[in-house]
Amino acid sequence: MSRTVAVIGGGYGGAAAAKALDEDADVVLIEPRDAFVHAAGSLRALVKPDWAGNIFFPYDRLLRRGRVLRERAASVDAGGVTLASGERIEADYIVLATGSSYPYPAKPETDHSAEALESLRRTHGELAGAERVLITGAGPVGLELAGEIKSAWPGKRVTIVDPAERLVPGFAPGMRDDLHRQLDELGIELRLSTTLSEQPPVESGRARTFTTRTAAGEEITADIWFRAHGVRVNGDYLGDERVATRTARGQVRVTETLNVEGHRHIYALGDITDLDEAKMAGYAMQHAEVVAANIIAQVKGEEPAAVYRPSPIPSVLLPLGPSGGVGQFPSPDGPAVLPASTVSDYKGKDLFTGRFVELFGTADEAGAEREAEAAA
């Protein structure tokens, strides 16, 4: 049976799908970055630059049989992928897994890991000398960033502004109450129902004292600021609409088997799908399991049977530094709110870095680094 699979994008879902397909198909992973970026660790990498190397994983050990092309997709059609270089990859199956972009420092602005590390170290230096920090956006990224900053520098004054009337809408009131309590204990000033009248007069992530105004005319003075809003789906290679017409949000419509509508051999996962759920790494990796199972079935001449249905109860693990945070999981009795200790044990302590050491086959390197640290 035909078995060439082109996976476009080596992020959370794309890397997991490529790995799961490697034994049963001829995988070509198309990814412009020189290393996988564990974006969930980026904010801790900002405040702990000596730890920042833990968020980058080279692709050279991800696949045993397949290959990784450090390239960018320019267009996709029913028969394969055309790369920005002009090279053509013919494929029997295609997986759209290009994720999304987000303002730095939550996601790097470069495809080169060495440059990304240098940027994090530079911004760390700028942040270290700033007494007052302004964050625009009180979603999970803004809240996690605030928590990491206060964990590293308890004396800094951190202010978060957001036009929303309440935090984490759609989650259990008990989780929201606990979140407010922990933010208060950390000394984080939260200004909801607040917008700035204009963007601060200095580049995000650069230290320079400034004063800005809210739409209500109140002044906020800070020494540095960060943008924590403005996600953008990465789907420009679909602009010719030969495979799918994107929604107003830039996403593609998928079936419950995660096929792109109208295509039995083209799949999509992660942020680029129009699934009604938060765009989180954990969901993308669940999508990858479904996509891999269905492609493997087709390679073996079987009908794809794996389906994905978003949970009506949203999940989240939202650390506020290594030891704090809130969480919610579905349970038979409804939303189960998790205490800070559980959030820390599950995610906050290591931000799932161990999971990616295993996925990318870097356990030997990680062990050597731990031994060197112990010897020092």
SULNOR-V214801 format. One line per field, one symbol per residue. phi: phi as a letter, one per 30 degrees, with the letter a starting at -180 (. if undefined). psi: psi as a letter, one per 30 degrees, with the letter a starting at -180 (. if undefined). A space follows every 50 residues. Layout:
phi: ???
psi: ???
This chain:
phi: .dbdbcccjcdedddddeddcddcbccbccadddadcdddcddddddbdd cdddccbdddcdcccdbccdbbdcabbdclbcdddjdccdbdbbbdbdib cbedcdbdcbdcdddddddddddedddeccdcccbckcdedddddedddd ddbeddccbccadddbdhdjcdedddddddddddddiddccdhbbddade dadeicdadbbbcdddjdcbcbcabbcbajdbddbddcddidcacddddi ccdbdddiddejbdccbbbidddcddadcbeddeddeedddddddddded icddbdbbbeddcdcabbdbidcckbaabdbecjdcdcdeddddddbedb hiddddeddcicdddddddddddddd
psi: lkgkkjjjkhaeeeeeeeeffeffljkjkjkflfkkjifffeeeeefiff ffffgkjlffgekeealkkilkkelkaffakklfffkkjkkfkkjjhfbl lkkkgeklglfkeeeeeeeeeeeeeeeegkekkkkjjhaeeeeeeeeeef eeiffkjkkkkkflfllikflkeeeeeeeeeeeeefgkkkjlhklkflkk hlkkgkjkklklklffgkkkklfllkkhlhkkkjgffgffgfekkllfgg lkkllfggkkkgjfgklklbfflgkilkjleeeeeeeeeeeeeeeeeeeg glkkfklkjkkfjllkjjkiaffalllklklfgakjkkleeeeeeeeeeg hgeeefeeeghgeeeeeeeeeeeee.
